[in-house]
Amino acid sequence: MHRLDVPMPNELPFAIGTFDTLGPMSRADFPHRHTFYEIVYVTGGAGSHVRDLHRSELRPPHLEFIVPGQVHHWEGCRGVDGYLVLFTEDFLLDHPGDREVLRRLGAAPWRSLDEAADGWAAALLGDMDREYRAGDGGFGSVLRALLHVLIVRAGRRLAGAPVAGRAPSVAEEFAGLLAGADPADLSVRGCAERIGVSAGHLTEVVKEATGRTPGELVRQARAHEAKRLLARTGLTVRQVALRVGFDDPAYFCRFFRRETGVSPGAFRRGGGRDGGWGGGRDGGRDGGRDGGRDGECGGGPGGGDFHHDPRIPSIVGGRGRPIGS
């Protein structure tokens, strides 16, 4: 799995650049998965792209979407040019509904853009790239807004081009439940019952499709909603815990620290409008206890390997490997 890494905990969980500026992994020719979203805007070049075993010949311009867990790679690429946008779930806190749109975009076949769509795609991505490189005050908010517009407009294109002749797979139905359900009500057994399969079968097919178990994805959905509430509301930690299905705030604090590498209080103090905490199940060391204004649990920032800011010259994933596509 390739991750987005940042050297400091408050760096933005977002990156944009060209195929060349993001490095050789932007055209990786071996099958791999990401833990983050990737938007691919191809403006030129030849070759093909393989996503979940479906091969698409390049006929630029393309605007395509790759979601966490999808297996993909490039084949026989020559002169491929354009933009890549990389971001994590954390960057969608302002617009949680975008996750469902991205899921549908990730399942749609690659298509060439018409002239009108290419026009707005090029304009939005150009604005995004300039805003990101300038890094002026409030740039994180501007980038979130531009990304939201891009996702919404791309989603509108799907309305007239549904994927025909195929019922939703078990993994797709599970993803739909994750996107639409109240995180407090989510459980692997409950999702399996709603889909009409056993919990064991659900685990098998979801792990095959995404590389992660349903339990991991349920925990991720709960942690994501907790982050949104902590960053965007004035609810106390106890109230946030109840909203995401935890009666015991102390247990919620342990869960949140395990999933994100930081305490809820530390996340709230460090997140802000234009930054994002890193971390993950394996990331982070406690920076000591500091109860903060919530007074219900403490802890310092984590040092996990979750985000990345590519304005820093070295773009790496995993153990020092450059990341990209």
C-alpha positions in Angstrom: 0.0 0.0 0.0 1.3 3.4 -0.9 0.7 6.2 1.6 0.8 10.0 1.6 3.5 11.1 4.0 4.2 14.4 5.6 7.3 15.3 7.8 5.2 17.5 10.2 1.8 16.6 11.7 0.0 19.8 10.5 0.8 19.5 6.8 -2.1 19.4 4.5 -3.4 15.9 3.5 -3.3 17.0 -0.2 -0.9 17.1 -3.1 -1.1 18.2 -6.7 1.5 18.2 -9.4 2.4 17.0 -12.9 3.4 13.5 -13.8 7.0 14.8 -14.0 7.0 16.8 -10.7 5.5 13.9 -8.8 8.3 11.6 -10.0 8.6 8.2 -11.7 6.0 6.5 -9.5 3.4 8.7 -11.2 3.6 6.2 -14.1 4.2 3.0 -12.1 4.1 -0.1 -14.4 3.4 -2.6 -11.6 0.0 -3.3 -9.9 -0.3 -1.5 -6.6 -2.9 0.0 -4.2 -3.1 3.4 -2.5 -4.4 4.4 1.0 -5.5 7.7 -0.6 -7.6 9.1 -3.5 -6.0 9.9 -6.8 -7.5 12.1 -9.6 -5.7 11.6 -12.9 -6.1 14.3 -15.6 -4.3 13.1 -18.8 -3.7 15.8 -21.4 -1.4 14.0 -23.7 0.5 10.8 -24.4 -0.1 7.2 -25.4 -0.3 3.8 -23.7 -2.9 2.2 -21.4 -4.0 2.2 -17.8 -5.2 -0.9 -16.0 -7.6 -0.5 -13.0 -9.0 -3.6 -11.3 -8.0 -5.7 -14.3 -9.9 -3.4 -16.8 -7.5 -2.0 -19.4 -8.3 1.4 -21.0 -6.4 2.8 -23.9 -5.3 6.4 -23.5 -7.2 8.8 -25.8 -6.6 12.2 -24.0 -8.0 14.2 -22.5 -9.1 12.0 -19.6 -10.3 12.9 -16.1 -10.3 9.7 -14.0 -10.6 8.7 -10.4 -8.8 6.0 -8.3 -10.1 5.3 -4.8 -8.3 3.8 -1.9 -7.8 0.0 -2.3 -8.2 -0.1 -6.1 -5.4 -2.0 -7.8 -4.0 -0.2 -10.9 -0.9 0.4 -13.0 0.2 1.9 -16.3 1.3 0.0 -19.4 3.5 1.1 -22.4 3.2 4.8 -21.6 4.9 7.3 -23.8 4.9 11.0 -23.3 2.0 10.9 -20.8 1.4 14.4 -19.4 -1.2 16.1 -17.2 -2.0 16.6 -13.5 -2.3 14.2 -10.6 -4.3 15.2 -7.4 -3.7 13.1 -4.3 -5.6 13.5 -1.1 -6.8 11.5 1.9 -10.3 11.1 3.6 -9.3 13.9 5.9 -9.4 16.4 3.1 -13.1 15.7 2.6 -14.2 16.8 6.1 -16.2 19.8 4.7 -18.0 17.7 2.1 -18.5 14.1 3.4 -21.0 13.4 0.7 -18.1 13.6 -1.8 -17.0 10.1 -0.7 -20.0 8.5 -2.3 -19.5 10.4 -5.5 -15.8 9.4 -5.6 -16.8 5.8 -5.0 -19.1 5.9 -8.1 -16.4 7.7 -10.1 -13.9 5.1 -9.2 -16.2 2.4 -10.6 -16.9 4.2 -13.8 -15.1 3.2 -17.1 -12.5 5.7 -18.5 -13.9 8.0 -21.1 -12.4 10.9 -23.1 -13.5 14.4 -22.2 -15.5 16.4 -24.6 -14.3 20.0 -25.3 -16.6 21.6 -22.7 -15.6 19.2 -19.9 -11.9 19.5 -20.8 -12.3 23.3 -20.5 -13.6 23.3 -17.0 -11.3 20.5 -15.8 -8.2 22.3 -17.1 -9.3 25.6 -15.5 -10.1 24.0 -12.1 -6.9 22.0 -12.0 -4.8 24.9 -13.1 -6.3 27.1 -10.3 -5.7 24.3 -7.8 -2.1 23.9 -8.8 -1.4 27.7 -8.6 -3.2 28.0 -5.3 -1.3 25.1 -3.8 2.1 26.3 -5.0 1.5 29.8 -3.8 0.4 28.7 -0.3 -1.2 32.0 0.6 -3.4 32.5 3.6 -6.5 30.3 3.6 -5.2 28.2 0.7 -6.5 25.0 2.3 -10.0 26.3 2.3 -9.7 27.3 -1.3 -8.3 24.0 -2.3 -11.2 22.1 -0.6 -13.7 24.3 -2.4 -12.0 23.7 -5.8 -11.8 20.0 -5.2 -15.5 19.9 -4.3 -16.5 21.6 -7.5 -14.3 19.2 -9.5 -15.9 16.2 -7.9 -19.4 17.5 -8.3 -19.0 18.3 -11.9 -17.3 15.0 -12.6 -20.2 13.3 -10.8 -22.7 15.0 -13.1 -21.1 13.4 -16.1 -21.9 10.0 -14.6 -25.6 10.8 -14.5 -25.9 10.2 -18.3 -23.5 7.2 -18.4 -24.4 4.5 -15.8 -22.5 1.3 -15.8 -25.0 -1.0 -17.6 -25.7 -4.7 -17.2 -24.1 -5.3 -13.9 -25.7 -5.5 -10.5 -23.8 -3.9 -7.6 -21.2 -6.2 -6.1 -21.2 -7.1 -2.4 -18.1 -4.9 -2.0 -19.9 -2.0 -3.7 -23.0 -2.4 -1.6 -20.8 -2.4 1.5 -19.1 0.8 0.3 -22.5 2.4 -0.2 -23.6 1.5 3.3 -20.4 3.0 4.7 -21.0 6.2 2.8 -24.6 6.6 3.7 -25.1 5.2 7.2 -24.8 6.9 10.6 -21.3 5.8 11.8 -22.8 5.1 15.3 -25.0 2.4 13.7 -22.3 0.7 11.7 -21.2 -2.9 12.4 -19.8 -5.6 10.2 -22.6 -8.0 11.2 -25.3 -5.4 10.6 -23.9 -4.5 7.2 -23.7 -8.2 6.2 -27.4 -8.7 7.3 -28.5 -5.7 5.2 -26.7 -7.0 2.1 -27.9 -10.5 2.7 -24.6 -12.4 3.1 -22.7 -13.8 6.0 -20.1 -11.7 7.9 -17.4 -14.2 6.8 -18.3 -13.8 3.1 -18.5 -10.0 3.5 -15.0 -10.0 5.0 -13.6 -12.2 2.2 -15.0 -10.2 -0.7 -14.3 -6.7 0.8 -10.7 -7.6 1.6 -10.2 -9.0 -1.9 -11.6 -5.8 -3.4 -10.0 -3.2 -1.2 -7.1 -4.9 0.6 -8.7 -4.1 4.0 -11.3 -5.9 6.2 -14.8 -4.6 6.7 -13.9 -4.0 10.4 -11.0 -1.8 9.4 -13.2 0.2 7.1 -16.0 0.6 9.7 -13.4 1.9 12.2 -12.1 4.3 9.6 -15.6 5.6 8.9 -16.1 6.2 12.6 -12.8 7.9 13.0 -13.4 10.1 10.0 -16.8 11.3 11.3 -15.2 11.9 14.7 -12.5 14.0 13.0 -15.2 16.0 11.1 -17.1 16.7 14.3 -13.9 17.7 16.2 -12.7 20.0 13.5 -16.0 21.5 12.4 -18.3 21.7 15.5 -18.0 22.9 19.1 -19.1 19.5 20.5 -17.2 18.2 23.5 -15.2 15.0 23.2 -18.0 13.2 25.3 -20.6 14.4 22.8 -18.5 13.5 19.8 -18.0 10.0 21.3 -21.8 9.5 21.6 -22.3 10.7 18.0 -20.0 8.0 16.6 -21.3 5.2 18.8 -19.2 5.2 22.0 -21.0 5.5 25.4 -17.6 5.7 27.3 -15.5 8.7 26.3 -12.4 7.2 27.7 -12.8 4.2 25.5 -13.5 6.5 22.6 -10.2 8.4 23.3 -8.3 5.1 23.2 -10.0 4.2 19.9 -9.3 7.6 18.4 -5.6 7.6 19.4 -5.2 4.0 18.1 -6.8 5.0 14.7 -5.2 8.4 14.2 -2.0 8.5 16.4 -3.3 11.5 18.4 -5.9 12.3 21.1 -9.2 14.0 20.2 -8.1 17.1 22.1 -4.7 17.2 20.3 -6.4 16.7 16.9 -8.8 19.6 17.6 -6.1 22.0 18.7 -3.8 21.0 15.8 -6.2 20.4 12.9 -7.4 23.9 12.1 -8.9 24.9 8.7 -5.8 24.6 6.6 -3.9 21.7 8.1 -4.5 18.0 8.8 -3.1 15.5 11.3 -1.1 12.6 10.1 -1.0 9.2 11.7 -2.6 5.8 11.3 -2.9 2.5 13.1 0.9 2.2 13.2 1.8 5.9 13.4 2.6 8.3 16.1 4.2 8.5 19.5 2.5 10.2 22.5 3.7 13.7 23.2 2.6 13.4 26.8 -0.8 14.1 28.4 -2.4 17.5 28.2 -6.1 17.4 28.9 -6.9 20.5 26.7 -10.3 22.3 27.0 -12.3 19.1 26.7 -10.5 17.6 29.8 -11.5 14.1 28.9 -8.4 12.7 27.3 -5.0 14.1 26.3 -2.0 13.3 24.2 0.4 15.0 21.8 0.7 14.9 18.0 1.6 11.7 16.2 4.4 11.2 13.8 2.6 8.8 11.4 3.2 8.2 7.8 -0.2 9.3 6.5 0.1 12.6 4.7 2.5 14.3 2.3 3.2 17.8 1.1 5.0 17.6 -2.2 6.3 21.2 -2.1 9.0 19.4 -0.1 11.3 17.9 -2.8 11.2 14.3 -1.6 7.9 12.6 -2.3 8.0 9.3 -0.6 5.7 6.4 0.3 6.3 3.5 2.6 10.0 2.9 3.3 11.4 5.8 1.3 9.8 5.0 -2.0 8.6 7.8 -4.2 4.8 7.8 -4.5 2.5 8.9 -7.2 0.2 6.9 -9.3 
